[in-house]
Amino acid sequence: MSQPQRVQSQTDSQSQPQPLQIPPAELLAEYSAWTVQAPMVRYSKLPFRELCGGYNTHITYTPMMLSTEFSRSEYARASDFSTSSSERGVFELRRRRTAGWHDEAFEKHSQLTRGALIAQFAASEPVPFMQSAELIAPYVDAIDLNTGCPTSWAYAEGIGGALLRRPETVRDIIRTTHDRLGSSLPVTVKIRIDQDEKRTEQLIRNAVAAGVSLVGIHGRYRTQASTSPVNLDGVRLAQSFSDVPTISNGDAWSLDESLRIRDVTGCNGVMSARGILSNPAMFAGYNETPMECVDKFINLAIAYGLPFPLFHRHLAYMLESRMSKSQRLSWHTLHSIPGALDWIHEQPL
Ligand SMILES: Cc1cc2nc3c(=O)[nH]c(=O)nc-3n(C[C@H](O)[C@H](O)[C@H](O)COP(=O)(O)O)c2cc1C
């Protein structure tokens, strides 16, 4: 079977000092890493992940990929996944000495440490997930099972949110891959909380018993839209069921809010989807996307060959807070990357 496409970035370099490479669960449990970019279908592709990694995002996720397609089709692998040796951020992280986030909880000296990349897959049965894991293992730091996708087609296929109430299937999928790949590729899971706390507990305990190394917890029920406020008490309760590191997900729109979420939930990390889509520099403390971040995105998108519709959507999210109503209307009339670049150059933003 062929391998996924590997893209060389213009910034790939052999001359830099080599950072430590630590699996994501250990980054969260044993180092000062805690910021996470969520998996996002269409959006969390290579240029966007590399952009976020450059703005203090320690862990990034690919979009959800379909394990049945990925495991059997070279075409699916080439179109769904690409990476580069420079896509992960490199951070000065401090090793943990004790619990908590106060200064003394960490060693004085920091160590140059590479961020982690997690590939997320949808699966309804163990074998395609395991085969996808074997194929993608050389390129990523963990493989994640999606159990939260709420769309009706996902339910019809028995993937994503359909797994939330099938803890035995989740256990079997995780265990098969964990047993086959061991520590060479950790398995992680992203869940939504359930109105019935016992179901959340059963899902998490099954996943942990099967060998999952980290649990992402989206603090909304499977029937709730993203516009419903996140239930941080529910996330806090869910993380108490886990013996492995956890990430809180939902309504993280700024660095300050993320710090608060970390405190309130007791999770090791905080994951943002819509917040980081509109401001990829949020974990670096910016309250809106700085124009230098927009420029970096443009350079990465062009270097990696992002198609125009996606290029256009990303910039619409990033620039939304800077645009007037008439600018938004005129932005949506653009049809090409050169046209979009001229527009940005000419507009007062
Ligand atoms: C455009 C978009 C695409 C998404 N795609 C995925 C996905 O591929 N896998 C997944 O687990 N969740 C996906 N989600 C859900 C997010 O990862 C996250 O759980 C949800 O948006 C809540 O986080 P937020 O409140 O920070 O937006 C997606 C969300 C958005 C907005």
PDBQT file of the ligand as one rigid body, heavy atoms in Angstrom, charges set to zero:
ROOT
HETATM    1  C1  LIG A 401     -16.103  23.633  10.664  1.00  0.00    +0.000 C 
HETATM    2  C2  LIG A 401     -16.097  22.573  11.724  1.00  0.00    +0.000 A 
HETATM    3  C3  LIG A 401     -15.679  21.296  11.419  1.00  0.00    +0.000 A 
HETATM    4  C4  LIG A 401     -15.638  20.304  12.419  1.00  0.00    +0.000 A 
HETATM    5  N1  LIG A 401     -15.145  19.074  12.120  1.00  0.00    +0.000 NA
HETATM    6  C5  LIG A 401     -14.929  18.165  13.125  1.00  0.00    +0.000 A 
HETATM    7  C6  LIG A 401     -14.190  16.966  12.898  1.00  0.00    +0.000 A 
HETATM    8  O1  LIG A 401     -13.697  16.714  11.807  1.00  0.00    +0.000 OA
HETATM    9  N2  LIG A 401     -14.023  16.121  13.959  1.00  0.00    +0.000 N 
HETATM   10  C7  LIG A 401     -14.514  16.406  15.214  1.00  0.00    +0.000 A 
HETATM   11  O2  LIG A 401     -14.311  15.620  16.139  1.00  0.00    +0.000 OA
HETATM   12  N3  LIG A 401     -15.180  17.539  15.449  1.00  0.00    +0.000 NA
HETATM   13  C8  LIG A 401     -15.372  18.432  14.446  1.00  0.00    +0.000 A 
HETATM   14  N4  LIG A 401     -15.965  19.625  14.717  1.00  0.00    +0.000 N 
HETATM   15  C9  LIG A 401     -16.372  19.915  16.104  1.00  0.00    +0.000 C 
HETATM   16  C10 LIG A 401     -15.224  20.638  16.821  1.00  0.00    +0.000 C 
HETATM   17  O3  LIG A 401     -14.044  19.878  16.841  1.00  0.00    +0.000 OA
HETATM   18  C11 LIG A 401     -15.626  21.002  18.246  1.00  0.00    +0.000 C 
HETATM   19  O4  LIG A 401     -15.894  19.814  18.949  1.00  0.00    +0.000 OA
HETATM   20  C12 LIG A 401     -16.869  21.887  18.314  1.00  0.00    +0.000 C 
HETATM   21  O5  LIG A 401     -16.880  22.872  17.293  1.00  0.00    +0.000 OA
HETATM   22  C13 LIG A 401     -16.934  22.586  19.672  1.00  0.00    +0.000 C 
HETATM   23  O6  LIG A 401     -15.822  23.422  19.851  1.00  0.00    +0.000 OA
HETATM   24  P1  LIG A 401     -15.961  25.036  19.776  1.00  0.00    +0.000 P 
HETATM   25  O7  LIG A 401     -17.049  25.421  20.716  1.00  0.00    +0.000 OA
HETATM   26  O8  LIG A 401     -14.587  25.531  20.140  1.00  0.00    +0.000 OA
HETATM   27  O9  LIG A 401     -16.336  25.369  18.344  1.00  0.00    +0.000 OA
HETATM   28  C14 LIG A 401     -16.052  20.608  13.729  1.00  0.00    +0.000 A 
HETATM   29  C15 LIG A 401     -16.474  21.913  14.032  1.00  0.00    +0.000 A 
HETATM   30  C16 LIG A 401     -16.485  22.885  13.058  1.00  0.00    +0.000 A 
HETATM   31  C17 LIG A 401     -16.917  24.288  13.422  1.00  0.00    +0.000 C 
ENDROOT
TORSDOF 0
